[in-house]
Amino acid sequence: MKRLLCTLFIAFALISVVSCGDNANIPKPGATGKIGELLVIIDNSYWDSEVGDTVRSIFEKPYPGLTSPEKFYTLIPVANSSFLPIMQKHRNILLISISKELTETKLTVSHDLWATPQLVLNAIGPDISSVAKILNEKSESMINLYEQAELERQSKNVKEYSDTMINRKIRDRFDVDLHVPSGYYTVMRNDAGFMWLETQSNHNSIGVFVYSYPFVDDSTFTLKYLVNKRDSILKEKVHGARDSSWMTTTKLIMPELEIKKFKGLQYGELRGLWELVNDYMGGPFVSRSYIDENKRRIITVEGYVYAPRFDKRDYVRRVLGIINTFSFVGKTEKEE
């Protein structure tokens, strides 16, 4: 009976909280938890069942474009009976509610339920097989929702700690808006069509490139074209400790290209690995290339990570948080 009451509480928590009009005006606490963590509220018996296996298969698959395998999310299973109020403030929560008393199987989505910014998904159903089935059916949507939430948090943080001087330099040089947080410095200063920004700590560095080149035709958005263009530009602009060393794209594991759209802007996104020719440095990178139809040019914004002693998944997410602040100057959100 105790387990049933806990399960039903979780299952209908979203409905009860959202339906209380008085709660809507109460300020919510800030969300807690680290980048890439996902709190899974599920009874131990279900965690060791088909449902738990399904959750692990979805969220522990390899994160794309890294030098070594890392899981998409770090899962933290918590029993329903142990889901204390302090845990309700976690940034990413997945609720699993299984009870014969439930008459339908569904997945619900709620933003900022107990904290902000927060994403809570709730999978409910009358039995193990039905819940496992809906989790499988909605696996891609769930990953996309959590990834978008993480990206928005990172971009918000970037804007909050934005370096206005660097942002102004980017705007003046490229006629685009891109927010870069304080702590980055300009590596290349005098190149009109290329900007290199970097921040460093012990044994780590994160860099951002912004560059442009003429738009020829739609063949721009092919893997071969984007990789060749990237390599030709970085060979000229980005050298290692000596001039005989330069950055290039790793060909042993070719990057993946996706054509995406965000805020009305279509772009080609490359995720892959970089390395230094005649040197031993390397790591993951993400780049987005946009068509500027008014000026007949391509604008590429790229971030790379060098962290040989550390996991790189969440560094890549931080890089994406910067890239995601991109927009063309004068383009309002409504127009986009």
PLY file of the C-alpha trace (Angstrom):
ply
format ascii 1.0
element vertex 336
property float x
property float y
property float z
element edge 335
property int vertex1
property int vertex2
end_header
0.00 0.00 0.00
2.83 2.39 0.86
4.48 1.77 -2.51
1.16 2.26 -4.30
0.57 5.60 -2.57
4.10 6.76 -3.47
3.62 5.69 -7.06
0.29 7.44 -7.39
1.73 10.57 -5.79
4.49 10.72 -8.40
2.14 9.86 -11.24
-0.23 12.71 -10.47
2.31 15.22 -9.13
2.40 17.10 -12.38
-1.35 17.45 -12.56
-1.74 18.54 -8.95
1.03 21.14 -9.07
0.12 22.62 -12.43
-3.57 22.79 -11.56
-2.97 24.86 -8.42
-3.31 28.40 -9.68
-1.90 29.91 -6.46
1.40 28.09 -6.95
1.99 29.71 -10.33
2.99 33.02 -8.71
5.28 31.54 -6.07
8.97 31.99 -7.00
10.67 28.65 -7.52
14.19 27.89 -6.26
17.09 27.55 -8.66
17.62 24.10 -10.11
20.47 22.01 -8.74
22.63 19.23 -10.15
25.56 19.01 -12.55
25.58 19.19 -16.33
24.60 15.85 -17.80
23.02 14.40 -14.65
19.57 12.78 -14.83
17.64 11.87 -11.69
15.52 8.74 -12.33
12.73 8.26 -9.78
11.92 4.57 -9.86
11.43 1.72 -7.39
14.39 -0.61 -7.04
12.43 -3.60 -8.34
11.60 -1.73 -11.56
15.17 -0.43 -11.95
16.30 -4.04 -12.24
13.55 -4.88 -14.73
12.90 -4.27 -18.43
12.05 -0.65 -17.63
15.41 0.03 -16.01
17.18 -1.70 -18.89
15.30 0.52 -21.33
16.19 3.71 -19.46
19.86 2.72 -19.41
19.86 1.82 -23.10
18.45 5.25 -23.97
20.48 7.54 -21.73
23.73 5.61 -21.39
24.43 5.25 -25.09
27.64 7.00 -26.25
27.62 10.77 -26.57
28.53 11.65 -30.19
31.87 12.93 -31.41
34.17 12.19 -28.47
37.65 10.68 -28.39
36.53 7.86 -26.08
33.08 6.53 -25.10
31.13 8.60 -22.57
27.49 8.13 -21.66
24.89 10.66 -22.82
23.72 11.12 -19.23
24.93 10.19 -15.78
21.94 8.39 -14.28
21.11 8.69 -10.58
18.34 6.22 -9.65
16.25 7.14 -6.61
13.42 5.07 -5.12
10.00 6.75 -5.04
9.96 6.54 -1.24
13.32 8.36 -1.10
12.35 11.20 -3.42
12.73 13.98 -0.84
11.78 17.64 -1.44
15.44 18.62 -1.73
15.77 16.25 -4.71
12.82 17.84 -6.46
15.05 20.80 -7.33
17.26 18.75 -9.64
17.66 20.16 -13.17
16.71 16.92 -15.02
14.19 14.44 -13.63
12.60 11.34 -15.11
9.67 9.93 -13.12
8.70 6.29 -13.65
5.27 5.43 -12.27
3.88 1.87 -12.63
0.66 0.73 -10.99
-2.30 -1.47 -11.91
-4.48 1.42 -10.76
-3.34 3.44 -13.80
-5.59 2.97 -16.83
-3.39 4.49 -19.57
0.23 4.67 -20.62
1.71 8.04 -21.48
4.69 10.35 -21.23
4.14 13.88 -19.96
6.48 16.87 -20.06
6.74 19.71 -17.55
9.11 22.67 -17.39
10.08 24.35 -14.11
7.80 22.16 -12.01
9.65 22.40 -8.69
12.64 24.59 -9.65
13.94 26.69 -12.51
15.26 25.96 -15.06
14.07 22.37 -14.82
12.77 19.63 -17.10
10.63 16.81 -15.70
9.39 13.88 -17.80
6.87 11.47 -16.31
6.34 8.00 -17.82
3.29 6.26 -16.39
1.54 2.98 -17.12
-0.21 -0.04 -15.60
2.67 -2.50 -16.06
6.35 -2.90 -16.84
5.97 -3.82 -20.51
3.72 -0.87 -21.37
6.06 1.65 -19.74
9.13 0.10 -21.39
7.34 0.30 -24.73
6.50 4.00 -24.47
10.02 4.80 -23.32
11.37 3.07 -26.41
8.90 4.85 -28.67
9.74 8.26 -27.21
13.49 7.68 -26.76
14.63 10.18 -29.41
12.17 12.82 -28.22
13.33 12.42 -24.62
17.01 12.78 -25.52
16.22 15.85 -27.64
14.19 17.46 -24.83
16.88 16.98 -22.19
19.64 18.07 -24.60
17.74 21.22 -25.57
17.15 22.02 -21.90
20.87 21.60 -21.14
21.76 23.75 -24.16
19.41 26.53 -23.10
20.85 26.51 -19.57
24.38 26.77 -20.95
23.44 29.59 -23.32
21.69 31.48 -20.54
24.78 31.17 -18.36
27.00 32.34 -21.24
24.85 35.44 -21.77
24.80 36.20 -18.06
28.61 36.26 -17.89
29.16 37.57 -21.40
32.32 39.53 -22.25
30.88 42.64 -23.89
34.20 43.71 -25.39
34.71 40.39 -27.21
31.09 40.35 -28.30
31.51 43.81 -29.80
34.63 42.73 -31.70
32.76 39.78 -33.20
29.85 42.01 -34.19
32.11 44.64 -35.76
34.15 42.09 -37.70
31.45 39.68 -38.88
28.18 41.58 -38.46
26.78 38.76 -36.29
25.96 38.40 -32.61
27.75 35.75 -30.59
28.10 35.75 -26.81
31.36 34.55 -25.30
31.78 34.39 -21.50
34.50 36.25 -19.66
37.79 34.39 -19.36
38.36 34.01 -23.10
41.12 35.92 -24.87
41.78 36.68 -28.54
44.50 34.52 -30.09
44.37 36.08 -33.58
43.78 39.83 -33.72
44.41 41.11 -37.23
42.55 38.79 -39.58
39.37 40.28 -41.00
37.81 36.92 -41.91
38.90 34.78 -38.97
38.75 35.10 -35.18
40.21 32.66 -32.64
39.23 32.86 -28.98
40.47 30.57 -26.24
40.36 29.96 -22.49
42.81 27.77 -20.61
43.14 26.08 -17.25
45.47 23.38 -15.97
46.07 20.96 -18.86
42.77 22.03 -20.56
41.76 24.51 -23.20
38.51 25.39 -24.93
38.55 27.41 -28.11
36.08 29.15 -30.40
36.59 29.98 -34.07
34.47 32.39 -36.11
35.20 32.62 -39.82
33.49 33.41 -43.12
33.95 32.60 -46.81
31.92 33.13 -50.00
28.77 31.11 -50.57
28.89 29.37 -53.95
25.94 27.00 -54.08
24.07 24.37 -52.08
27.01 21.96 -52.33
28.31 23.84 -49.29
26.18 21.65 -47.06
27.90 18.38 -47.84
30.32 16.58 -45.54
33.15 16.64 -48.07
32.86 20.36 -48.79
32.63 21.47 -45.16
35.51 19.26 -44.04
37.75 20.38 -46.93
36.94 24.04 -46.30
37.57 23.64 -42.58
40.91 21.95 -43.17
42.11 24.54 -45.68
41.27 27.47 -43.39
42.67 25.94 -40.20
45.88 24.85 -41.94
46.51 28.50 -42.71
45.28 30.03 -39.46
45.74 27.58 -36.55
49.26 26.38 -35.89
50.72 24.46 -32.97
53.96 25.20 -31.17
55.72 25.41 -34.54
54.63 26.43 -38.03
55.03 22.86 -39.32
52.13 21.86 -37.07
48.52 22.83 -37.76
44.98 21.82 -36.85
43.09 19.44 -39.13
40.08 17.13 -39.08
40.70 13.53 -38.05
39.89 11.31 -41.04
40.23 7.94 -39.34
36.82 8.62 -37.77
35.05 11.01 -40.12
32.80 13.72 -38.64
29.04 13.43 -38.79
27.01 16.11 -40.60
23.44 17.04 -39.73
21.34 19.73 -41.39
19.40 21.44 -38.62
17.23 24.46 -37.98
17.13 26.72 -34.93
15.18 29.97 -34.53
14.49 29.94 -38.24
18.17 29.60 -39.19
19.23 26.55 -41.18
22.76 25.33 -40.65
25.06 22.38 -41.18
26.44 20.97 -37.95
29.66 18.97 -37.93
30.68 16.88 -34.94
34.01 15.17 -35.07
37.60 15.02 -33.87
40.49 17.39 -34.51
44.21 16.78 -34.30
47.47 18.66 -34.84
49.57 17.54 -37.77
53.16 16.81 -36.63
52.10 17.01 -33.00
50.20 14.96 -30.40
47.25 17.15 -29.45
43.63 16.45 -30.33
40.05 16.33 -29.10
36.41 16.84 -30.10
34.93 19.78 -32.00
31.50 21.02 -33.04
30.94 23.53 -35.83
27.86 25.17 -37.31
27.89 26.79 -40.75
25.15 29.28 -41.67
24.21 30.82 -45.01
24.06 34.62 -44.99
21.91 35.11 -48.08
22.12 38.91 -47.97
25.92 38.92 -48.20
26.30 35.66 -50.14
28.65 34.18 -47.57
28.96 31.32 -45.11
29.52 32.09 -41.43
31.00 29.25 -39.38
31.07 29.20 -35.58
33.09 26.36 -34.10
34.18 25.20 -30.69
36.89 22.70 -29.79
38.01 21.00 -26.58
41.44 19.89 -25.44
41.23 18.01 -22.13
43.46 14.93 -22.30
43.08 14.01 -18.63
39.34 14.56 -18.28
35.98 13.47 -19.68
34.95 15.78 -22.49
31.18 15.39 -22.80
30.24 18.37 -20.65
33.01 20.55 -22.09
31.36 19.99 -25.47
28.02 21.00 -23.98
29.61 24.23 -22.74
31.00 24.91 -26.20
27.53 24.34 -27.67
26.14 26.82 -25.16
28.35 29.50 -26.75
27.62 28.46 -30.33
23.90 28.46 -29.59
23.90 32.22 -28.87
24.64 32.96 -32.55
22.35 35.23 -34.56
22.62 37.64 -37.46
22.71 41.30 -36.46
19.35 43.00 -36.82
17.40 39.75 -37.04
14.69 39.76 -34.38
13.47 36.56 -32.77
10.04 37.16 -34.27
11.54 37.42 -37.77
13.57 34.27 -37.19
0 1
1 2
2 3
3 4
4 5
5 6
6 7
7 8
8 9
9 10
10 11
11 12
12 13
13 14
14 15
15 16
16 17
17 18
18 19
19 20
20 21
21 22
22 23
23 24
24 25
25 26
26 27
27 28
28 29
29 30
30 31
31 32
32 33
33 34
34 35
35 36
36 37
37 38
38 39
39 40
40 41
41 42
42 43
43 44
44 45
45 46
46 47
47 48
48 49
49 50
50 51
51 52
52 53
53 54
54 55
55 56
56 57
57 58
58 59
59 60
60 61
61 62
62 63
63 64
64 65
65 66
66 67
67 68
68 69
69 70
70 71
71 72
72 73
73 74
74 75
75 76
76 77
77 78
78 79
79 80
80 81
81 82
82 83
83 84
84 85
85 86
86 87
87 88
88 89
89 90
90 91
91 92
92 93
93 94
94 95
95 96
96 97
97 98
98 99
99 100
100 101
101 102
102 103
103 104
104 105
105 106
106 107
107 108
108 109
109 110
110 111
111 112
112 113
113 114
114 115
115 116
116 117
117 118
118 119
119 120
120 121
121 122
122 123
123 124
124 125
125 126
126 127
127 128
128 129
129 130
130 131
131 132
132 133
133 134
134 135
135 136
136 137
137 138
138 139
139 140
140 141
141 142
142 143
143 144
144 145
145 146
146 147
147 148
148 149
149 150
150 151
151 152
152 153
153 154
154 155
155 156
156 157
157 158
158 159
159 160
160 161
161 162
162 163
163 164
164 165
165 166
166 167
167 168
168 169
169 170
170 171
171 172
172 173
173 174
174 175
175 176
176 177
177 178
178 179
179 180
180 181
181 182
182 183
183 184
184 185
185 186
186 187
187 188
188 189
189 190
190 191
191 192
192 193
193 194
194 195
195 196
196 197
197 198
198 199
199 200
200 201
201 202
202 203
203 204
204 205
205 206
206 207
207 208
208 209
209 210
210 211
211 212
212 213
213 214
214 215
215 216
216 217
217 218
218 219
219 220
220 221
221 222
222 223
223 224
224 225
225 226
226 227
227 228
228 229
229 230
230 231
231 232
232 233
233 234
234 235
235 236
236 237
237 238
238 239
239 240
240 241
241 242
242 243
243 244
244 245
245 246
246 247
247 248
248 249
249 250
250 251
251 252
252 253
253 254
254 255
255 256
256 257
257 258
258 259
259 260
260 261
261 262
262 263
263 264
264 265
265 266
266 267
267 268
268 269
269 270
270 271
271 272
272 273
273 274
274 275
275 276
276 277
277 278
278 279
279 280
280 281
281 282
282 283
283 284
284 285
285 286
286 287
287 288
288 289
289 290
290 291
291 292
292 293
293 294
294 295
295 296
296 297
297 298
298 299
299 300
300 301
301 302
302 303
303 304
304 305
305 306
306 307
307 308
308 309
309 310
310 311
311 312
312 313
313 314
314 315
315 316
316 317
317 318
318 319
319 320
320 321
321 322
322 323
323 324
324 325
325 326
326 327
327 328
328 329
329 330
330 331
331 332
332 333
333 334
334 335
